[in-house]
Amino acid sequence: MQAVAKESTRVEYGKVLALMGAENPDIVVLDADLSGSTQTHLFAKAFKDRFFNVGIAEQDMMGTAAGLAVGGKIPFASTFAVFAAGRAWEQIRQTIAYGNLNVKIVASHGGITVGEDGGSHQAVEDLALMRVLPNMVVLVPADGPETRAMVRWAAEYRGPVYIRTGRLPFPVIFDESYRFELGRGHILREGEDVTLAGLGLMTHHCLEAAELLAAAGVSARVLNLSCLKPLDWELVVDSARRTGAMVSAEEHQATGGLGSAVAEVLSEFYPVPLKRIGLRDIFGLSGKPEDLLAHFGLTPGDIKNAALDVIARKQK
C-alpha cells in the first residue's frame, strides 16, 4: 500500500498565516503564551509589530481581539481549544458573537489526539460550545490543504469564525486545487448502502472504513462535513435518501457536535438509522493518540462496525 502523506493542521495554519501577513497588512495575530504550540510564532517572527502575546489571559485576548476588529483589523486569536472555547466562552459570547465582530478564533489541540497531555487539555466539547453561539461559523479541517483554504477564506469573510486544528498530523486528502465554500460538504466516495460522515481526522477514518466495508461487499458513501456550522443539510438529506442509513464520526463528544447536527437534520427532514461515533459523556485520558482512538472507539474498524449496525437496522 502506498504511504499517505501527512500534515499537521496546526502547523499548516501557522504557515499560511505567515504568508497571509505579507499579503494583507490588516491581519493581526494574538496568542495566549502558546505561540510555539499554536504555530503563530511564524507570524510573530515575520511581523513583530502585528503580533500580541497577551500572556495566560485568554479572556483578555478575546476582548482585545474584539477591539482590534472594531478598529478595522482582521484579528486571528489562537490558544488551545480547551482554553479558547472554555475559559473565554463568556467573552466570545458577549463581545465577538453578540456583536457579530470580525474575529477569527483558531484553536489548536482539539480532540483526544492531543495525547499524553491528558483529559484536562483535550477539548472534546469545544465544537458544541461554539456551535450553539449565534453568528459563529464553526470549521474543522480534514487535512493540510483544507486548513490553508479555510484560513484564507476566513480572512475574507466578515464575521466571527472558529477553526479547530489538531496536534497530530492528519493524512492528506485534498490537493492544492481545493477551495473552501461556506456551508458546503464534500462527497469523497460514492456508495449505496450507507453514508459515513466525518470531520477532522475522522474524515480519513471514514475513508478507511469504506475500504473495509468494500472488502465485505458493502458500498459506503463518504462525506467530509468540515463546515459544521452552517451544516450542508441538503447533502445530509440527499445522502440519507440515497443510502438509507448514516454514521457520523468525530473526535469530540457524540453529543453537541457533528453527531447532534446530523441527528437534528435527519429527525426534521428524513429520519434514517444513525450511529454517532464519538466520546460518550466522558473526558479524555493520557496516552498515545493511536491508543486513545482505539480506547474510545474512534478507529476505522469501529466505524465499519457501526455501519453494519445501521444497515441491519434499516432492513427491519
C-alpha positions in Angstrom: 0.0 0.0 0.0 1.3 3.4 -0.9 2.2 5.6 2.0 -0.1 8.5 2.7 1.4 12.0 3.1 0.5 13.6 6.5 0.4 17.2 7.6 -0.5 18.8 10.9 -3.4 21.2 10.7 -1.9 23.4 13.4 1.4 23.6 11.5 -0.3 24.4 8.2 -2.3 27.2 10.0 0.9 28.8 11.2 2.5 28.6 7.7 -0.4 30.0 5.8 -1.0 32.8 8.4 2.6 34.0 7.9 2.1 34.1 4.2 -1.1 36.0 4.6 0.6 38.5 6.8 2.7 39.6 3.9 -0.3 39.9 1.7 -2.6 41.8 4.0 -1.4 44.5 6.4 -4.7 44.5 8.3 -4.1 40.9 9.6 -3.0 40.9 13.3 -2.4 37.9 15.5 -2.9 37.3 19.2 -1.8 34.4 21.3 -2.0 33.4 25.0 1.6 32.5 25.5 1.4 29.3 23.4 2.7 30.5 20.1 5.1 27.6 19.8 2.3 25.1 20.1 -0.3 27.0 18.0 2.4 27.9 15.4 1.6 31.6 15.4 5.3 32.1 16.2 5.9 32.0 12.5 3.8 35.2 12.1 5.4 36.7 15.2 8.9 36.3 13.8 7.9 38.0 10.5 5.6 40.7 11.8 6.6 41.7 15.3 4.5 44.9 15.3 1.3 43.0 14.4 1.7 40.1 16.9 0.4 40.4 20.5 1.2 37.8 23.2 -1.3 38.6 25.9 0.1 36.0 28.3 -2.0 33.4 30.1 -5.1 35.6 29.9 -7.4 34.1 27.3 -10.4 36.3 28.3 -8.4 39.4 27.8 -7.2 38.1 24.4 -10.7 37.7 23.1 -11.7 41.2 24.4 -8.6 42.7 22.8 -9.3 40.8 19.5 -12.8 42.3 19.6 -11.4 45.8 20.0 -9.0 45.3 17.1 -11.9 44.1 14.9 -13.9 47.2 15.8 -10.8 49.2 14.7 -10.9 47.7 11.3 -8.2 45.0 11.7 -8.6 41.3 11.0 -7.6 39.6 14.2 -6.6 35.9 14.4 -6.7 34.8 18.1 -5.1 31.4 19.0 -4.7 29.2 22.0 -5.5 25.6 22.9 -9.2 24.7 22.2 -9.9 23.8 25.8 -9.0 27.4 26.8 -10.4 29.2 23.8 -13.8 27.6 23.9 -13.9 27.0 27.7 -12.1 29.7 29.7 -13.1 32.5 27.3 -16.6 31.4 26.4 -18.3 34.4 28.1 -16.1 36.9 26.4 -16.6 35.2 23.0 -20.4 35.3 23.5 -20.7 38.8 24.9 -18.3 40.6 22.6 -17.4 38.6 19.5 -20.6 36.6 18.8 -23.2 39.1 20.2 -21.5 41.9 18.3 -21.0 39.8 15.2 -17.4 41.1 15.1 -14.8 40.1 12.6 -12.7 37.9 14.8 -11.1 34.6 13.8 -10.5 32.1 16.6 -8.2 29.3 15.5 -7.9 26.9 18.4 -5.3 24.1 18.4 -5.0 20.8 20.2 -8.6 19.8 19.7 -9.7 16.3 20.5 -8.1 13.3 22.2 -5.2 13.1 19.8 -3.5 15.7 21.9 -2.3 12.5 23.6 -0.2 12.5 26.7 -1.4 15.9 27.9 -4.5 14.1 29.2 -8.1 14.9 29.6 -7.6 18.3 31.2 -6.1 19.6 27.9 -8.1 17.5 25.4 -11.0 19.6 24.2 -13.9 17.3 23.5 -16.8 19.8 24.0 -15.5 22.9 22.2 -17.5 22.3 19.0 -20.7 22.1 21.0 -19.9 25.3 22.8 -19.1 27.2 19.6 -21.9 25.7 17.5 -24.6 27.0 19.9 -23.5 30.6 19.5 -25.5 32.8 17.1 -23.4 34.3 14.3 -20.4 31.9 14.8 -19.1 29.8 11.9 -17.6 26.5 13.1 -15.0 24.7 10.9 -12.8 21.6 11.4 -10.4 21.0 8.5 -9.8 17.4 7.4 -6.2 17.9 6.3 -3.4 20.5 5.5 -4.8 21.7 2.1 -8.3 22.3 3.6 -6.7 24.1 6.6 -4.9 26.5 4.3 -8.0 27.1 2.2 -10.2 27.6 5.3 -7.8 30.1 6.9 -7.6 32.1 3.7 -11.4 32.1 3.4 -11.8 33.2 7.0 -9.6 36.3 6.4 -12.0 37.4 3.6 -15.2 36.5 5.4 -16.8 39.3 7.5 -17.9 37.9 10.9 -16.8 35.5 13.7 -15.2 32.2 12.8 -14.0 29.3 15.0 -11.5 26.9 13.4 -10.3 23.8 15.3 -6.9 22.4 14.5 -5.1 19.3 15.8 -1.8 18.4 17.2 -1.4 15.1 15.4 -0.5 15.1 11.6 -3.5 14.1 9.5 -3.4 12.1 6.3 -3.7 14.4 3.3 -7.0 14.0 1.3 -7.2 17.1 -0.9 -4.7 18.7 -3.3 -3.8 22.3 -3.7 -6.7 23.0 -6.1 -9.1 22.6 -3.1 -11.3 25.7 -2.4 -13.4 26.1 0.7 -17.1 27.1 0.4 -19.2 28.1 3.4 -22.0 25.6 4.1 -20.8 23.0 1.6 -19.8 19.5 2.3 -17.9 17.1 0.0 -18.6 13.7 -1.3 -15.3 11.9 -1.2 -16.6 8.5 -2.2 -19.9 7.3 -3.7 -21.8 4.4 -2.2 -25.3 3.0 -2.0 -25.7 1.1 1.3 -24.7 3.6 4.0 -23.3 7.1 4.4 -20.2 7.7 6.6 -19.9 11.4 7.6 -16.8 12.8 9.3 -14.9 15.9 10.2 -11.3 16.5 11.1 -9.1 13.4 11.4 -12.2 11.2 11.4 -12.9 12.0 7.7 -9.9 10.0 6.7 -11.0 7.2 9.1 -14.3 7.2 7.3 -12.5 6.6 4.0 -10.5 3.8 5.6 -13.7 2.3 7.0 -15.3 2.5 3.5 -12.4 0.3 2.2 -13.0 -2.2 5.0 -16.7 -2.3 4.1 -16.0 -2.7 0.4 -14.0 -5.8 1.2 -17.1 -7.1 2.9 -19.3 -6.3 -0.1 -20.8 -3.1 1.4 -20.9 0.2 -0.6 -20.4 3.3 1.5 -20.8 6.9 0.6 -18.2 9.1 2.4 -18.8 12.8 3.3 -16.5 15.4 4.6 -18.6 17.8 6.7 -15.8 20.0 7.8 -18.2 23.0 7.8 -20.0 22.0 11.0 -21.9 25.3 11.1 -23.6 26.1 8.8 -24.0 22.4 8.0 -24.7 21.3 4.5 -28.1 19.9 5.4 -29.1 19.3 1.8 -26.2 17.0 1.3 -27.0 15.1 4.6 -30.7 14.7 3.5 -29.7 13.6 0.0 -27.3 11.0 1.4 -30.0 9.7 3.7 -32.4 9.3 0.8 -29.8 7.6 -1.3 -28.3 5.2 1.2 -31.0 4.9 3.9 -28.5 4.8 6.9 -25.8 7.0 8.3 -22.8 7.0 10.6 -21.2 10.3 12.0 -17.7 10.3 13.3 -15.9 13.0 15.3 -13.1 13.4 17.7 -15.5 15.1 20.2 -18.4 14.2 22.4 -21.1 12.4 20.5 -23.4 15.0 21.9 -23.4 18.6 20.7 -21.1 18.3 17.7 -21.4 16.6 14.3 -23.5 13.7 15.5 -26.0 16.1 17.0 -26.1 18.3 14.0 -26.7 15.3 11.7 -29.3 13.9 14.0 -31.1 17.3 14.1 -31.3 17.4 10.3 -32.4 13.8 9.9 -35.1 14.0 12.6 -36.6 17.1 10.9 -36.3 16.2 7.2 -35.6 12.5 6.6 -35.2 10.1 9.5 -33.0 7.0 8.9 -31.0 4.8 11.2 -28.0 6.8 12.6 -25.0 5.8 14.7 -22.9 8.6 16.3 -19.2 7.8 16.7 -17.7 9.9 19.4 -17.0 10.1 23.2 -19.9 9.1 25.3 -20.3 11.6 28.2 -16.6 11.1 29.3 -13.5 13.1 29.4 -10.2 12.1 27.6 -7.3 10.3 29.1 -3.5 10.5 28.9 -2.0 8.1 26.4 -0.6 7.8 22.9 -3.0 9.1 20.3 -3.4 5.8 18.5 -4.2 4.0 21.8 -6.7 6.6 22.8 -8.5 6.4 19.4 -8.8 2.7 19.9 -9.9 3.0 23.6 -12.7 5.5 22.8 -13.9 3.6 19.7 -12.8 6.1 17.1 -11.0 3.7 14.6 -11.9 2.8 11.1 -12.9 -0.6 12.4 -15.3 1.0 14.8 -16.9 3.0 12.0 -17.2 -0.2 9.9 -19.0 -2.0 12.7 -21.3 1.0 13.3 -22.1 1.0 9.5 -23.0 -2.7 9.6 -25.3 -2.0 12.6 -27.3 0.8 10.9 -27.6 -1.2 7.7 -29.1 -4.1 9.7 -31.5 -1.6 11.4 -32.8 -0.2 8.2 -33.7 -3.7 7.0 -36.0 -4.4 9.9 
